[in-house]
Structures are given as structure tokens and as C-alpha cells.
Amino acid sequence: MLEAHTKIIDFIRSLYPGIHPVPLHAPVFLGNEKKYLEDCINTTFVSYVGKYVTQFEEQIATFTGARYAVAMMNGTTALQIALQLAGVERGNEVITQALSFVATANAISHAGGIPVFIDVDTDTLGMSPEKLRVWLELNSKIDEKTGQCINKTSGNTISAIIPMHTFGHPCRIVEIIEVADEYGIQVIEDAAESLGSYYRGKHTGTFGLLGILSFNGNKTITAGGGGMLITDNEQLASHAKHITTTAKVPHPWEFVHDEIGYNYRMTNVNAAIGVAQMEKIDSYLEIKREIAGQYLKYFNETDIEFVHEPKDSKSNYWLSAIVFSNQAERDAFLKYSNETGVMTRPAWTLLSDLGIYKHSQTDGLKNSRAVVSRIVNLPSGVRHD
């Protein structure tokens, strides 16, 4: 086992020569970041009022094919606002997946919702439309008066579904929406990890009513922080911008706020970095797919599975991942790789296993439990000279 692990580490080091330790996914700043930051400071527009916020929104809308994009502080706040715009009310249930970063469930809680966790498909690592359909058939009913989908066990309204495109790999979002439509439930896409990923030729985050992206420091591109809400719905986009700017009614000097709002808008400083990063995104995606291709070729010669892009998909390979045959081997590799200066990480703890969400309803999560204890994320950052 040690010999096999050593060979893997040597191969990873060959992909990132001269770098020690090898990070999992470090940001790179190879373009106009400093220039735009200096310009931003010189203009004194460093808060959410500034040209770079608008420019970043326009870049994301153009790149993803969404009609509208609204920049926010981070992906979690964007997801919270998306839930609110979709009509999620306190005490409503929101179906999502347990194999996800905690921010997905936290945003549901922030919006007053209650998460319900559904299993994933083993090839996409995203929500399974088949498992979703089975759970809804067994556990829900349509209220004849309101037309709302009701959880037969809890009596709560199920008002949204949030699939997540895990590690940047598109889930079967079209099929998920087909199921959701049968039950009258809105779909919001957690595309935090999947900027540059496509399903059936369409960018992730643009299938549902709303989608969200993240620009955290470990993402494909970063704004230092930040998130984005994307949608084709003009009214929702306008409302999102209004309530994330403290719901202030425009006026030359008076302070009038017409509903409870949030101070969630992205700053011009963050957006300046994001604009520069977007100018490089095509080359970054090309490099990341090249690295993933080298991983795929290497692991095809071993008994370790490499997680490759699913059928009908083009993945950004945000984090390349492998799946060991058992947890003991995975744990041994995690220990050895990190001790030798190559950062690797397991998948997240299933959200339903966290104390804060342990009372949430699940469908048993058979596939999620089968893979979560065996996954390892490998160094996947953009390499450069």
C-alpha cells in the first residue's frame, strides 16, 4: 500500500513541480488584479457602489448565459436570498443533498427553512432524480386547496429543492426539474463549485428558477470572497439587488427602506479582483481540465477510481477526486499525503451526521454513505510558471 501511495504522491508532484507543500487549490493572480485594485482605491469607490461590481455582474451573466447576475458577499448569502425570492417561508422544508458543504444547509436555516436530505447518484455525486422521485412519492402529497406539496409526516410545506453540482460535476439537473415540476416545487441550483461546467451544453446554475455561484479563495476563480445570484427572471433579479442593498428606496438624501433588507452586496474591491480573474477564466479552465485528464490517465492504470465528468456533461473539475476501495486505505493515504507535503482532503461529513442537522429527515442516503468514506480530493489548482 505504501509503495502505491508513494507513486501517487510522486505523480502529483510531477504535476506541480517546484511547489512545496502542494496546496489543494490555491488562488492565482496572473492578470490585472493589482491594476484594478489600485484603480478602485484611487477612485475611492471601495464599497458596493462602483463600476467593477456592475462589470463583474455583466461578465458572469455573459459567461453563464444567464440574463441577470447580482453580486453578493458570498455564496451562502446568495443562496439564502435565492430561497427567500423563491417563496421559502419559516417552517417550510427544502430538499437538498447530504453530500455537500455545510453552507448549503446553513443557507436553508438562515432563510427559516428545514432541510430534508436526499441521496446522490454515484457517478455525478449530485442529487439523484430517481431517489428524489421515490421519496416524494412515498412522503408527500399535494394539498387540494393550495396546490402546495406537503410532507405527510411533518405536515410542513415543501417549497424548494436545492441540488448541488458536487466538485464542479453537473448533476442530472434537467431530470430533477422534471420531477420538481410534477410536484409544483421550485428548484434553486447550488452551483457554487461549478463555474465553467455545462450539462447538455447549458451552464450549470441556469436551469432552475435561480442559481448561485461562489468566488471564495479556493474556487476556480476568486474575488477574495463573494457570490453571485443568477437568473433569467428580471423581477427576481431586481428584487434581489434591492433587498441586498438594505431595501433602500433611491433618493438624493433621504433614508427610506420599504422592507426588511440585508447588507449583502459585494464590494467594489472584491469585484475588481473578480473582473481580472474572469479575464483569465478560459485559460484557467483549460489548465484544470488538462490536469484532470492527466489524473484520469494515471488512475486508469490502477484499481483506484477517478471521478470523471458524467455523461452529457462538461465539468470544470474544480476538485479532482478519487475513490478508494475502502475507508482504511483512504485514511492511510490522507495521513501519508499530508505528512509528505501534498494537501489532500476527504469529502465533507454528511450534513445529516452533523449534530446541528442530525434530526433532519433523510431517505437513508445509501449511495452517499457508500462513497463519502472513500473519497479523496487531490490538488487541483491552476499551475503556472
KAPEGI-V272141 format. One record per run of one state. SS is the DSSP state (alpha for helix, beta for strand, coil for the rest). FROM is the first residue (numbers start at 1). LEN is the number of residues. If there is no record, write none. Layout:
SS FROM LEN
SS FROM LEN
//
This chain:
coil 1 1
alpha 2 14
coil 16 6
beta 22 1
coil 23 10
alpha 33 11
coil 44 7
alpha 51 14
coil 65 3
beta 68 5
coil 73 1
beta 74 1
alpha 75 11
coil 86 7
beta 93 5
coil 98 4
alpha 102 9
coil 111 3
beta 114 5
coil 119 1
beta 120 1
coil 121 6
beta 127 1
coil 128 1
alpha 129 11
beta 140 3
coil 143 6
beta 149 3
coil 152 5
beta 157 6
coil 163 1
beta 164 1
coil 165 1
alpha 166 3
coil 169 4
alpha 173 10
coil 183 3
beta 186 5
coil 191 7
beta 198 2
coil 200 2
beta 202 2
coil 204 6
beta 210 5
coil 215 11
beta 226 6
coil 232 2
alpha 234 10
coil 244 1
beta 245 1
coil 246 2
beta 248 1
coil 249 8
beta 257 1
coil 258 5
beta 263 1
coil 264 1
beta 265 1
coil 266 2
alpha 268 11
coil 279 2
alpha 281 19
coil 300 5
beta 305 2
coil 307 6
beta 313 2
coil 315 6
beta 321 3
coil 324 3
alpha 327 13
coil 340 2
beta 342 1
coil 343 2
beta 345 2
coil 347 4
alpha 351 3
coil 354 1
alpha 355 3
coil 358 4
beta 362 1
coil 363 3
alpha 366 7
coil 373 2
beta 375 3
coil 378 8
//
